[in-house]
Amino acid sequence: MVITLTTGTGSKQFSMSKIARSFAVIFIVSILAFLIVSNWLWVKTTDNLNELEQNHQYLNGQYNELLGTQQEYQKELSQLSDVFDKVVRQRDKLALENSRIDILNDTLSALTDERDQLKVDTGGIAALKNSLSQTREERDKLQQENIKIEKINASLDQNLTALDQSLDDLERVLNFQLPASSSEDRFERLAMLTKQRLSLLNSIPNGLPIKAIRVSDGFGMRYHPIRKIRTMHKGIDYKVVTGTAVYAPADGVVTAVERRNGSGKFIKISHNFGFESSYSHLNKYMVKVGEYVHKGQKIAESGNTGKSTGPHLHYEILYLSKAIDPADFTAWNIANFEKIFTKVENVKWASLKNLYPLNQSVQR
């Protein structure tokens, strides 16, 4: 079958088979384009789902880590709250006893009124005697209750006095004077301040790393005992007996456990806020590289390895990889907490204000 198309320029003839083949080609090309686009969309969707799954696993890990830290802080605060809860329970018990006293006083007043009324009634002498006897019994019971309440009051006063004294002692230790307020308010503020300071003291090296016989050499320029020249001594030397325990001065992670030419057996620990500590001339290692250590943990035993004139510990503290005088940090504790922020000037303490306010004012 032939179709004739006539135009102003002439006429053309088309067969039905040729038109059918053209439509078939167009249909097949459309199907192929649809399959290619569908396959591309399916691959793209699969990649997006995989990426979302990875992000979900990462966020879940971050959440679990934050949850563990929160639970640890809640445990410390719960221990500090136990003492205050005990005082609150004793206060409630005293309030209950005072309520009982009020009831007994009302009973005694009613009995006294009844006794006065019986005096008027000459025919009720027997009843009056009986009432007076009951009154005496109630009076005796009331006196016994008063004695018990006085003992409870005395015990509660002693506990409150002891609590106030403990809070006063804690304020003196922290070198921090709070404005006059209730024991409960003081307790909450001091608990907050203590947690804040202990957190920093567990993060930055402080205290002695070893129980030494004496300090044999300090930080600064000195005459080197082996090289026989004046050189910079970047730490503190503690004279000790071989085998004396060496302790971590703060929480951190061990970054080096190795033997060095001059330092002998050597350990380095990385702490928070850019601080590091190192220990030289050791006899025995107690930790490994990558191990997390906590403040007060035994990490090594002292010795006489490397270039040394006798058993001792060479102890260094570094801030941003630069050695600083350890003496100010070995003397640092919760009692003189604020002193280091003004004495050690080559550490940028001001940048810590966003995490731990250095003026120590407790905001309500």
C-alpha positions in Angstrom: 0.0 0.0 0.0 1.4 3.4 -1.0 0.6 6.8 0.4 1.0 9.9 -1.9 1.9 13.2 -0.3 1.3 16.2 -2.6 2.8 19.7 -1.9 3.3 22.9 -3.7 6.7 21.7 -4.9 5.6 18.3 -6.0 4.4 14.9 -4.6 6.1 12.1 -2.7 5.0 8.5 -2.2 5.6 6.5 1.0 5.0 2.8 1.5 3.2 1.5 4.7 6.1 -0.9 5.4 8.6 2.0 5.5 6.5 4.0 7.9 6.1 1.0 10.2 9.8 0.4 10.2 10.4 4.0 11.2 7.9 3.8 14.1 9.6 0.5 15.2 13.0 2.2 15.3 11.7 5.1 17.3 10.0 2.8 19.8 13.1 0.6 20.3 15.3 3.8 20.8 12.8 5.1 23.4 12.8 1.7 25.3 16.7 1.7 25.4 16.7 5.4 26.7 14.2 4.5 29.4 16.3 1.5 30.5 19.6 3.5 30.6 18.0 6.4 32.7 16.3 3.9 35.0 19.5 2.0 35.6 21.4 5.3 36.3 18.8 6.4 38.8 18.9 3.0 40.6 22.7 3.2 41.0 22.6 6.8 42.2 19.9 5.9 44.8 22.0 2.9 46.0 25.1 5.2 46.5 23.0 7.7 48.5 21.6 5.0 50.7 25.1 3.6 51.5 26.3 7.1 52.3 23.4 7.7 54.6 24.1 4.4 56.4 27.7 5.4 57.0 26.7 8.8 58.4 24.2 7.0 60.7 26.9 4.6 62.1 29.3 7.6 62.7 26.6 9.6 64.5 25.7 6.6 66.6 29.3 6.2 67.7 29.5 9.8 68.6 26.3 9.6 70.6 27.6 6.5 72.6 30.8 8.3 73.4 29.0 11.4 74.7 26.6 9.2 76.7 29.6 7.4 78.4 31.1 10.8 79.5 27.8 12.1 80.8 27.3 8.9 82.9 30.7 9.3 84.4 30.0 12.9 85.5 26.6 11.9 86.8 28.3 9.2 89.0 30.7 11.8 90.5 27.9 14.2 91.3 25.8 11.4 92.9 28.6 10.7 95.3 28.8 14.3 96.3 25.0 14.5 96.8 24.8 11.5 99.2 26.0 13.6 102.2 23.5 16.3 101.6 20.6 13.8 101.2 21.4 12.4 104.6 21.1 15.9 106.2 17.8 16.5 104.4 16.3 13.2 105.7 17.3 14.2 109.3 15.7 17.6 108.8 12.4 15.9 107.7 12.5 13.7 110.7 12.9 16.7 113.0 9.9 18.4 111.3 7.8 15.2 112.0 8.8 15.2 115.7 7.9 18.9 116.0 4.5 18.1 114.6 4.0 15.4 117.2 4.9 17.9 119.9 2.3 20.3 118.7 -0.3 17.6 118.9 0.7 16.7 122.4 0.6 20.3 123.5 -2.9 20.6 122.2 -3.9 17.5 124.1 -2.3 18.9 127.3 -4.2 22.2 126.9 -7.5 20.3 126.4 -6.8 18.2 129.5 -6.0 21.4 131.5 -9.3 23.0 130.4 -11.1 19.8 131.4 -9.4 19.9 134.8 -10.5 23.5 135.4 -14.0 22.6 134.5 -14.1 19.7 136.9 -13.0 22.0 139.8 -16.3 23.8 139.4 -18.3 20.6 139.5 -18.2 19.5 143.2 -19.9 16.3 142.4 -17.2 15.2 139.9 -14.2 14.9 142.3 -13.7 11.2 141.4 -13.8 12.0 137.7 -11.4 14.9 138.3 -8.9 12.6 140.2 -9.1 10.2 137.3 -8.6 12.9 134.8 -5.7 14.3 136.8 -4.1 10.9 136.9 -4.4 10.6 133.1 -3.0 14.1 132.8 0.0 13.2 134.8 0.5 10.1 132.6 0.2 12.2 129.5 2.6 14.8 131.0 5.1 12.0 131.7 4.8 10.7 128.2 5.2 14.3 126.9 8.3 14.8 128.9 9.8 11.6 127.6 8.9 12.7 124.0 10.5 16.1 124.7 13.7 14.3 125.9 13.8 12.3 122.7 13.2 15.4 120.6 15.9 17.3 122.4 18.4 14.4 121.6 17.3 14.4 118.0 17.7 18.2 117.9 21.1 18.0 119.4 22.1 15.3 116.9 20.8 17.3 114.0 22.5 20.4 115.2 25.8 18.5 115.4 25.3 17.1 111.9 24.5 20.6 110.5 27.4 22.1 112.4 29.7 19.3 111.0 28.3 20.0 107.5 28.9 23.7 107.8 32.4 23.0 109.1 33.1 20.7 106.2 31.9 23.3 103.7 34.1 25.9 105.4 37.0 23.6 105.2 36.3 22.9 101.5 36.1 26.6 100.8 39.5 27.2 102.5 41.0 24.3 100.5 39.7 25.7 97.3 40.7 29.2 98.3 37.2 30.4 97.3 34.8 32.4 99.5 31.1 32.1 98.6 28.5 34.7 99.6 26.4 33.9 102.7 23.7 31.4 101.7 22.1 28.2 102.9 24.1 25.0 103.3 22.2 23.5 100.3 23.2 26.4 98.0 26.8 26.3 99.2 26.9 22.6 98.7 25.7 22.8 95.1 28.1 25.6 94.2 31.1 24.0 95.8 30.3 20.7 94.2 30.2 22.4 90.8 33.5 24.2 91.5 35.2 21.1 92.8 34.2 19.1 89.7 35.5 21.9 87.4 38.9 22.0 89.1 39.3 18.3 89.4 38.6 18.0 85.7 41.5 20.3 84.8 43.8 18.7 87.4 43.1 15.3 85.8 43.9 16.8 82.3 47.0 18.8 82.8 50.2 17.5 84.5 50.4 18.4 88.2 52.0 17.0 91.4 55.1 14.9 91.7 55.7 12.0 89.3 57.9 10.1 91.8 58.7 9.9 95.6 62.3 11.1 95.4 65.1 11.5 97.9 65.7 15.0 96.7 65.8 17.3 93.6 69.3 17.0 92.2 69.0 19.5 89.4 66.4 22.0 88.2 65.2 23.6 85.0 67.5 26.1 83.3 71.1 26.6 82.3 73.6 24.4 84.2 77.1 22.8 84.0 76.6 19.4 82.3 78.1 16.7 84.5 79.2 14.5 81.6 79.9 17.0 78.7 81.5 19.5 81.0 80.0 22.5 79.4 77.1 24.9 80.2 73.9 23.7 78.5 70.2 24.2 78.9 68.6 21.6 81.3 65.0 21.2 80.0 63.6 19.4 83.0 64.0 18.4 86.7 66.2 15.5 88.0 65.0 13.6 91.0 67.6 11.5 92.9 66.0 8.1 93.6 66.8 4.5 94.3 66.6 2.2 91.2 63.2 0.6 91.0 61.2 3.5 92.5 57.7 3.8 91.0 57.0 6.5 88.4 53.4 7.8 88.2 51.5 9.6 85.4 50.8 13.2 86.5 47.5 13.4 84.5 45.3 11.4 82.2 46.7 10.9 78.7 47.9 8.5 76.0 51.4 7.0 75.7 53.1 8.2 72.5 56.6 6.8 73.0 58.2 3.8 74.8 61.7 3.4 73.5 65.4 3.5 74.2 67.3 6.6 73.3 71.1 7.3 73.2 71.2 9.9 75.9 67.9 9.4 77.7 68.2 5.6 78.0 64.8 3.9 78.5 62.3 6.7 77.7 58.5 7.3 77.9 56.4 10.2 76.6 52.7 10.8 77.4 50.4 13.2 75.5 47.9 15.0 77.7 45.0 17.4 77.0 45.3 21.1 75.8 48.7 20.6 74.1 50.7 19.4 77.2 53.1 16.4 77.2 55.4 14.8 79.8 58.5 12.7 79.4 60.5 10.4 81.6 64.2 9.4 81.0 66.8 6.9 82.4 64.1 4.4 83.4 64.8 0.8 84.4 61.5 -0.9 83.5 58.4 0.0 81.4 54.9 -0.6 82.7 52.9 0.7 79.7 52.9 0.4 75.9 52.6 2.9 73.0 48.9 3.8 72.4 47.8 2.8 75.9 45.5 5.2 77.8 46.7 6.1 81.3 45.0 7.9 84.2 46.4 10.3 86.8 48.3 8.4 89.5 48.8 5.2 87.4 52.2 3.5 87.7 53.9 3.8 84.3 57.5 2.8 84.9 60.3 2.2 87.5 63.3 4.5 87.8 66.8 3.5 86.8 70.2 4.6 85.5 70.1 3.9 81.8 71.5 6.2 79.1 74.0 8.9 79.8 73.6 9.2 83.6 75.9 9.7 86.6 73.6 7.8 89.0 70.1 6.5 89.5 67.6 9.3 88.9 64.5 10.4 87.0 64.7 13.2 84.4 61.2 14.6 84.2 60.1 17.1 81.5 56.8 18.9 80.8 56.2 20.3 77.3 53.6 22.7 76.0 53.1 22.7 72.2 56.3 20.6 72.0 58.4 23.2 73.9 59.9 22.4 77.3 58.7 24.5 80.2 59.7 24.6 83.9 58.0 21.6 85.6 58.4 23.1 89.1 55.3 25.3 88.9 53.3 22.2 87.8 54.7 19.8 90.4 53.6 22.3 93.1 50.1 22.8 91.6 47.1 21.3 93.4 43.5 22.1 94.2 44.5 24.3 97.2 46.5 26.7 95.1 44.6 26.1 91.9 44.4 29.8 90.6 48.1 30.5 91.2 49.4 28.8 88.1 47.3 30.8 85.7 49.2 34.0 86.6 52.6 32.5 87.4 53.1 30.5 84.2 52.9 33.1 81.5 54.1 31.2 78.4 50.9 29.1 78.4 47.8 30.7 76.8 45.5 30.1 79.7 43.0 32.7 78.5 41.9 30.4 75.6 40.6 27.9 78.2 37.9 30.4 79.4 35.3 29.1 77.0 35.6 25.6 78.7 36.6 26.4 82.3 36.0 30.0 83.6 39.3 31.0 85.3 37.8 33.7 87.6 36.0 30.8 89.4 32.8 32.8 89.9 29.9 30.4 90.1 27.0 31.6 88.0 23.5 30.7 89.2 
